[in-house]
Amino acid sequence: MRYQEQILFFISACTLIYFAYENDYDNIKNRYRGVLGSIIFICMMGSLKSYDGPIKRFQGYWRFMFWLGVCYNAFLIFLIFQNEKEARQLMKLGDESLGRSVTKDMHTYDDNCEFELVNIVDNLDHYFLLHCLNWFLLAFLLRDAWLLNFWQIFDEIIELSWQHILPHFRECWWDHVLLDVLIGNTLFVFLGLWVSKKLGIEQFDWLGRKNKSFTQWLVWHDYKYFGAAFGTWLAVTINFLTGFFLMNQLWVPPKCWMVSYRLFVWFGMGVLSWQEQWNDLKGNKDQSGQCRYLVVWTLFAETFISIKFLKDAGNIQYVDTPYYISIPWIGTIIISLLVYIVMRMKNKRVQQVKVK
């Protein structure tokens, strides 16, 4: 991605934060500014250099998915300029049953942790099915068994780290091990990889491990591989967390169709973005950064809403995060950023065979 595009993104994000965080105007002015912000965003996305797209097959479909993602972002930006009460009521335009706080006594997964069949079956609900579908689709996005298996373990660490704020993450030990890691994660990861291979879809290698020992993996020696792996980890983590925060901040219950719609939009944007990242990683100089910017904007907008609309949110606990949780998270992110910056400044790039 070109430096002038990165500067444009940074300036746009800072401007959005400045004008959207405080809402001292009435609802009419908030809506006016929201529409204006959405129009500016759409024009900005159209100004980015675009090519035929990172995927050559079914280009009409993938262009549709890209612009569907743009529309989703425009809606998020419109919401950003509203106050929390108005934003939650606007959600009723998509579903009249919304506009009411998500109950704080909703079902959690640590109600009864006795290792009995009846308790296990009780946890096989709509969320478990959505959880399995999510991992199946994620396998299509990342297409790297090593990275996916690392992520499925880290996914459980995220739930343990945030369960004091999001009660929905509270689970029994057998739920983490049996329903998540062994069934919901591993089984559907390999099912997704198997289907993608059967369909002849290109497989990725984000760690650069092909025919190499662990210490020789390119992720430890090539700043683009390290940046791609770290960026993927950070993006998927934020996407996972904001999915739960948005439900509570906008008062959208887990069974609402909007939850599945968001998953569908993210799947389209993710396929395009990670294919674009892979093409760039392999040396395709004609690769645009348009899809990746769209994903970054989506993560930014969802995070912004999750923070701004914390007041009177749904099933969220307003408690301080213990230091033994926050310090490792902050330390990991800072160290990873410093490593990437040092590698980038040294311009350490292992020579690759260029993609024809």
N, C-alpha and C positions, 0 to 999 in steps of 0.2 A: 504494500500500500504506500502511495506516494506521501511525502512529508507535507505537501500543501493540503492534501486531503485530511491528514491527521490534525493539522492546525485548525482547519475548518471545523472538524468535529469537536475539538477542545473548546473553541470559541463558542460554538453553538450550544454545547452542553452547559458552559458557565452562564451564558445569557439566559438559558431556560431556567436554570436554578435561581438566578437573581429575580426574574420576573414571576416565577410560578410558586415559590415557596410560601410567600405571604399573600393572603387574599383579603385585602381590605375593601374590596369593591363589592357591589351587589352582584347577584347571580347573573343578571343580564350582561354586565361588563365581564364577568368571569367567562361566560360562554363566548362572548365576542373575542376575547383574548385567546381562548382555547381553539376556536376555529382558525384564527390568524396563525397561531403556533403550529397547528396541523398543516396548514397550507405551506408555511415556510419549510417544514420538514419534508413534505412531498417534493417541493421544488429543489431542496438540497439533495435528496436522493436522486432526482433526475439529473442533477448537475454532475454527479460522479461518472467517471469514465466507465462505459459499459461495453461489453463484448457480446458474443453470442451466448455466453453463459458457460458455467463450469461443466455442465453435463450436455453432451451432444445429442443424446437420444430424447425424444419426446419434448423438444424445446418449448412447444406451445404450453404444455402442462406445467413445466417448471417456471416459465415466465408468469403464468397465472399464480403459482404458489408464491413467487417473489413479491408480486404486487398485492397479493392477499396479506402477506406479512407487512407490507408498507401500510395498508389500510388498518391493520391491527395496531401498528405503531401510532398512526395518526389518531386513532381512538384513545390510546393510552395518553398521548400528549394532550389531547383535549381534556381528559380527566385530570391531568396534572394541574391544570389552571383552575380547577374547581376546589371548593372546600370539601371536607370529608362528608358533611351531611348531604350536600347537593350531588356529589359523585355517587353516593350509595343509592340515592333516589333515582338517578339517571339510569342505573342498572335495570330498573323496572321496565325500561323500554324494550329490553330483550326478553324479560320474563316478569310477568306481573306479580309473581309470588315473592319476588325479591324486595329489598328495601326494609327488611326486618333483621335485627341482629342475629348472628349465628349463635345458637345456644351454647352456653359454657358447660352444660352437663351432657354434651354429646358423647357418643360411644368412644371409649378409649380401648387400648389393646393390652392393658395390664389390670383389667377388672378382676380377673380370676386366673392366677398363674399356675394352678394345679395342672400337671401334665396329664390331662385326660382328653379323650377323643371329643367329648362334647364341647370342651373349651376351644380345641383346635378348629372344629367345624364352625363354631361361632365367629371365629376371626376370618373365615373364608367369605368375605362380603364383597360388595361392589368395589371397595378400595383395593382389595387384593387382586381382583381381575384387572383393574386399571393399572395396578403396580406391575403385573405380568406383561400387559400390553406395552407399558412404558419401556420395559427392558428389551422386549422384542424389537421395538422401533429404534431404541438406542443402539442396538447391535447393527442395524442398517446404517445408522449415522456414522459410528466410529469404525466399525469393521476391523477391529484389532482385538483379538482374544486377550492378549496380555493387558492392554489398557483397560478393557472392560472388566476383567476379573479384579484388577486393582481397584477400579471404581466401585464395584459392588461391595467390596469390603469397606471401602472408605464411606460408602453410603450409610452403612450402619454406624460408623463413627460420627457422622453428621447428626443422625437421629439421637444418639446418646449425648452429643454436645449441646443440642438445642431443645431437648425434651423439657427442660425447666421453663422454657418460654412457650413452646408449642406442645401442649398436652397430647396432641394427636400422635406424637413421636414416642410416647411411652409404650413400651412393649414388654412382654414376658421374654425370658431368655430363650425359650423354645421357639418363639415367634421370630426372633432375630436369626437363630441358627437354622431352624427347619423350614418355616414358611418363606423367609426372605432369602438367605444365602443359598440353601440347597435346592429350593423349588422355584420360588418367584424370580430369583436372580440368575443363578447358574443355568438352570434348565432353559429359560427363555432367551438368555444370551446366546447359548450354543444353538438353539433352534433358529434364532434370527440370523446367526452367522451361516448356518447350514443352508437356509433358504436363500440368502443373498448369494452364496457360492453356486447353488443350483441354478439361479437366474443369470449367472455369468457376470455378476457385478464385481467390479474391481475391489480387491481387499487392500487395506491400508497397513502401514507399519510405522506408527507414530514414534516409536522408540529407536528405530534404525537398528534393529537387532538381527537382521537377516544374516545367517552364516557367521555370526560374531559371538564372542564370549561376552559376559555381562559387562566387564570393564571397557569393552570396545564398542558398546552400543553408541550410536551416533548422538543420542540424547545427551550424553555426557561430554561430547566434544564439538558439537555443531550448534551454534546459537539458534538457528532456525528450528531444528528439531526440539531443542529444549524449550524455546518459546511456544512452539505448537503444542507440546505436551502440557506445559504449565497453563497456557491459555485455555486448553480444553478442560483441564481439571477445574480451573477457576470458573469458566462459563457454565459447565454442567452443575457445579455446586450452587452458584447463584440461581440458576434456573430451577433447581430442585427446591431451594428454600423459598424463593419468591412465589412459587406455585401455591404453597401453603399460606404464606402471608397475604397474598392477594385475596384468597377465599375469605379470610377473616377481616381484612381491611375494607373490602367492598361488600361484605355480608353475602357472599355467594356460598351456599352449602355444597358439600362434596358431590351430591348427586345431581346438581344442576348441569344442564347440557353445555354450559359455557366452559366448564372444566375440561370436557372432552374436546371442545372446539379449540381451546388454547393448545392442547396437546397436538392436535392436527396441524395447526398453523406452525407450531414450533418444529414439528417433524419436517415440513416443507422447507422452512428457513434453514434448519440444521443440515439437511442433506446438501443443499446448495452451498452453504458456508464451509462445511468441512471438505467437500469436494474441491472447492475453490482453494482452501488452505493446502490441501494435498498437492494440487497442481502447482501452486506457488512453491511449495517445499521441494518439489522435484525439478524446479528450474524453469518453469514456463513463464517467460518474461511478459507474455501477452495477457497474463491473468489479471483481471480486474479485482478490486477489493470491495466491490459494491455489496455483495452478499454478506461479507464479514462485517461491514459497517452496519448493515441492517440488524444483525444479531447483537452487536455491541449496543446499538441504540435501544433495542428491545430490553436487554438486560438493565441498561441504565434507567429506562422509563419504569420498568417493573420495580426496581429497587427504590426509585424515587417515590413511587406511590406507596410502597410498603413502609417507608419511613414517615412520609408526610401524613398519612391517614392512620397513624397509630392510635389516636384518640378514640375512645369508645369502640375499639375493634372487637371482633367476636371472641373466639375461644383462644385468647392469648393471656399469658400470665405476665404481669408487669413486675418482674423481679430482676435483681442484679445478676450478672453473669459471674460466676466464681473465677478467680484468677487462674486456677489450674486448668480452666477451659479456654479463657480468652488469650492468655499469654502464648500457649503453643500455636493457636490459630494465627495470631498476629505475627509471631516469630517466623512461622513457616512461610507466610506470604512475603514478609520483608526480605528474608534470606533468599527466597526464590527470585524476587525482583532484582536483588543485588547481583545474584549470580548471572541472571540474564543480561543485566546492564554491563557487567564486566566482560562477559563473552561477546556482547554486541560491540563494545568499544574496541575490543581487540579484533573485531571483524573475523572471528574464528569460524570459518565455514569450510567443511570438508567438501572436496570436489565431488560433484555428482554427475552422473550421466544425464545430459539434458533430455527433456521430453521433446520428442519430435512433433 
